[in-house]
Amino acid sequence: MANKLKVMLSFMREINDGNIPRASDYELSNSEFWDIVDACQDEGLIKGATCAAGGNNAILFLENTKLTVKGLEYLNENSALMKTYKGLKDLRDWMPF
């Protein structure tokens, strides 16, 4: 499985850039991806993410997801790692699976 911290940072960066990442971008099941998204939301880093159903059949709704001030601060605190991140297009080079 992908490094959860890197997935979380990448997810938050994509949301901040106005993109909507998918579980498949990270080679994760919807359930695994939702666990990471939900953890971000529980920590107050994002708001507006919702999930319908459960398990591997989870449907994620991320269209209204936004970073909070705390989330922006978190990205800033991890800026050294984020400097090497070039986006979903080059995700596999940044985060070996």
PyMOL commands that set and color helices and strands:
alter all, ss='L'
color gray80, all
select helices_A, chain A and resi 4-16+23-26+30-42+55-57+69-77+79-82+88-94
alter helices_A, ss='H'
color red, helices_A
select strands_A, chain A and resi 46-47+50-52+59-61+66-67
alter strands_A, ss='S'
color yellow, strands_A
deselect
rebuild
show_as cartoon
